[in-house]
Amino acid sequence: MSAGVRIPQGDDTVKVELTVKEAMALAGAKFPNNHNIEVSARKKLNLIIEDHYIEDHRPVN
């Protein structure tokens, strides 16, 4: 049994600028000679999530 992830404002939109190759890699295209394309795209996604969600919801000390 797995617990669902609850994300307040989970339907909000964010914009991420990806190259065509990065978008293709995230969609499942394989680039066997260049794994860095998918890594770069995932880093961009993680950064945008951190910047727009995690930073806004950290407790203030």
C-alpha positions as CSV (number, residue, x, y, z in Angstrom):
1,M,0.0,0.0,0.0
2,S,1.4,3.3,-1.0
3,A,0.5,6.7,0.4
4,G,-0.4,9.4,-2.1
5,V,1.6,12.6,-2.3
6,R,-0.4,15.7,-1.3
7,I,0.8,18.9,-2.8
8,P,-1.1,22.1,-2.0
9,Q,-1.5,24.2,-5.1
10,G,-0.5,21.1,-7.1
11,D,-2.5,22.4,-10.1
12,D,-0.6,25.6,-10.4
13,T,1.6,26.0,-13.4
14,V,5.3,26.7,-13.7
15,K,7.4,27.4,-16.8
16,V,10.6,25.5,-17.5
17,E,12.9,26.3,-20.5
18,L,14.1,23.0,-22.1
19,T,15.9,22.3,-25.3
20,V,14.1,20.1,-27.8
21,K,16.5,17.2,-26.9
22,E,15.8,17.7,-23.2
23,A,12.1,17.5,-23.7
24,M,12.5,14.5,-25.9
25,A,14.6,12.8,-23.2
26,L,12.0,13.4,-20.6
27,A,9.3,12.0,-22.9
28,G,11.3,8.8,-23.2
29,A,13.6,9.3,-26.2
30,K,17.0,7.6,-25.8
31,F,20.3,9.3,-26.4
32,P,22.8,6.5,-25.7
33,N,25.8,8.6,-26.5
34,N,24.8,11.5,-24.3
35,H,23.2,10.8,-20.9
36,N,23.8,14.4,-19.9
37,I,20.7,15.5,-21.8
38,E,18.3,13.8,-19.5
39,V,20.3,14.8,-16.4
40,S,20.2,18.4,-17.5
41,A,16.5,18.3,-18.0
42,R,15.8,16.7,-14.7
43,K,18.0,19.3,-12.9
44,K,16.0,22.1,-14.5
45,L,12.8,20.5,-13.3
46,N,14.1,20.0,-9.8
47,L,15.3,23.6,-9.6
48,I,12.0,25.0,-10.7
49,I,10.1,22.9,-8.1
50,E,12.5,24.0,-5.4
51,D,12.4,27.6,-6.4
52,H,8.6,27.9,-6.7
53,Y,7.3,25.4,-4.1
54,I,9.8,24.3,-1.5
55,E,11.3,27.8,-0.8
56,D,7.8,29.4,-0.4
57,H,6.7,26.8,2.1
58,R,9.7,26.5,4.4
59,P,8.9,27.4,8.0
60,V,10.2,30.8,9.1
61,N,12.5,30.8,12.2
